[in-house]
Amino acid sequence: MIIEWGLDTALVYNSNTGEKSVVTFRRAFLYVLHNDRIIGAIGILAAVVSVVVFIFLIYQLYLAGRGITTNEAFKWELVEESVNRGDLFKIVPVKPTSTTTALEEKNYLKRYNKNTKKEEHVQEKKIESFQEIENIYDKGFLGNLKEVFFPPNLA
């Protein structure tokens, strides 16, 4: 509109100095907004939408850098709340307290039942900190972004 209306070559008379000068872009832009309200409204709408889209872009880059999707981000929040409440446990292996040696146990399995597997001894351990939980897909911020923008060839 500035070019169409010839505002890029328009001159303005300064009454204080008596000089004529070229209209600045800011002044021409304000003139267009004042005289064509539809363009002004569309410009304001575009500015607001641009800010919102930019915020979403930054958020998605942040998630990509952490190596998670939007859905996973919400689920990790639920996991963190469970840890804070003390409701989350993990299963950890425990060494057997039996006096039976590994060789005796192996011989027993050979003699009586070849398909019997050694029983694992496990117990529940309360997770004290969110830092104890590992995201197996996290390769570091830059490594995650590299994988997003330059995915490995699977062929």
C-alpha positions in Angstrom: 0.0 0.0 0.0 2.9 2.4 0.7 4.2 1.9 -2.8 0.8 1.9 -4.4 -0.2 5.1 -2.7 3.2 6.7 -3.6 4.2 7.2 0.0 7.7 5.9 -0.6 8.5 9.0 -2.7 6.2 11.5 -0.8 7.7 14.5 0.9 6.7 16.0 4.2 7.0 19.7 5.0 8.5 20.5 8.5 6.9 23.7 9.7 9.7 24.4 12.3 12.6 24.2 9.9 10.8 24.9 6.6 12.5 21.9 4.9 10.9 19.1 3.0 12.0 15.5 3.8 11.1 12.0 2.6 8.4 10.3 4.6 9.9 7.6 6.9 8.6 4.1 6.8 7.1 4.4 10.2 5.2 7.4 9.3 4.0 5.9 6.0 3.0 2.7 7.9 1.0 4.7 10.4 -0.7 6.7 7.6 -1.8 3.4 5.9 -3.1 2.0 9.2 -5.1 5.2 9.8 -6.6 5.3 6.4 -7.3 1.6 5.8 -8.5 0.0 9.0 -8.9 -3.5 7.5 -5.2 -3.7 6.7 -4.5 -2.4 10.2 -6.6 -5.1 11.8 -5.0 -7.8 9.6 -1.6 -6.5 10.5 -2.3 -6.6 14.3 -3.8 -10.1 13.9 -0.7 -11.3 12.0 1.6 -9.8 14.7 -0.3 -11.6 17.5 -0.4 -14.9 15.6 3.3 -14.7 14.8 4.2 -14.3 18.5 2.1 -17.4 19.4 3.5 -19.5 16.6 7.1 -18.4 17.6 6.4 -19.5 21.2 5.2 -22.9 20.0 8.3 -23.2 17.8 10.5 -22.6 20.8 8.6 -25.1 22.9 8.9 -27.8 20.2 12.6 -27.2 19.8 12.9 -27.5 23.6 11.1 -30.8 23.5 13.1 -32.1 20.6 16.3 -31.1 22.5 15.1 -33.2 25.5 14.3 -36.1 23.3 10.6 -36.4 24.0 7.3 -35.7 22.2 4.5 -33.4 23.5 2.6 -36.5 24.7 5.6 -37.8 26.6 6.2 -34.4 28.2 2.7 -34.7 29.9 3.4 -38.3 30.9 6.8 -37.3 32.4 5.0 -34.7 34.5 2.8 -37.4 35.9 5.8 -39.6 36.7 7.5 -36.6 38.5 4.3 -36.0 40.5 4.3 -39.7 41.5 8.0 -39.5 42.6 7.2 -36.3 44.7 4.3 -38.1 46.4 6.4 -41.2 47.1 4.2 -43.5 45.0 6.8 -44.8 42.5 8.9 -47.9 43.0 11.3 -49.8 40.8 12.2 -53.5 40.9 15.9 -54.1 41.6 17.8 -57.5 41.7 19.0 -58.7 45.1 21.8 -61.2 45.6 20.4 -64.4 47.1 21.1 -64.9 50.8 21.2 -68.7 50.5 24.3 -70.6 51.4 24.0 -72.6 48.2 26.9 -72.0 45.8 26.4 -71.3 42.2 28.1 -74.6 41.2 25.7 -76.6 43.4 22.7 -74.8 42.0 23.9 -75.5 38.4 24.5 -79.2 39.2 21.0 -79.4 40.7 19.4 -77.9 37.6 21.3 -80.3 35.4 20.4 -83.4 37.4 16.7 -82.9 37.9 15.2 -80.5 35.4 17.1 -79.0 32.5 14.3 -76.5 31.7 14.1 -75.0 35.2 15.5 -71.5 35.4 17.2 -70.1 38.4 14.7 -68.0 40.4 15.6 -64.4 40.4 15.6 -62.5 43.7 14.1 -59.1 43.4 12.7 -56.4 45.7 10.9 -53.1 45.3 12.9 -49.9 45.9 11.2 -46.6 46.4 12.4 -43.9 43.9 13.6 -41.0 46.0 14.4 -38.5 43.2 13.2 -37.8 39.6 16.9 -37.9 38.6 17.0 -41.7 39.2 14.7 -42.2 36.2 16.5 -42.5 32.9 15.1 -41.6 29.5 16.7 -44.1 27.2 16.1 -42.0 24.1 17.9 -38.9 25.5 21.2 -38.3 23.7 21.9 -34.9 25.0 20.4 -31.6 23.8 22.4 -31.2 20.7 22.4 -34.9 19.9 18.6 -35.0 20.1 18.3 -32.0 17.8 20.8 -33.5 15.3 18.7 -36.7 15.3 15.5 -34.7 14.6 16.9 -32.6 11.8 19.2 -35.3 10.3 17.6 -38.7 11.1 19.8 -41.7 10.6 19.3 -43.9 7.5 17.3 -46.9 8.4 17.8 -48.6 5.0 
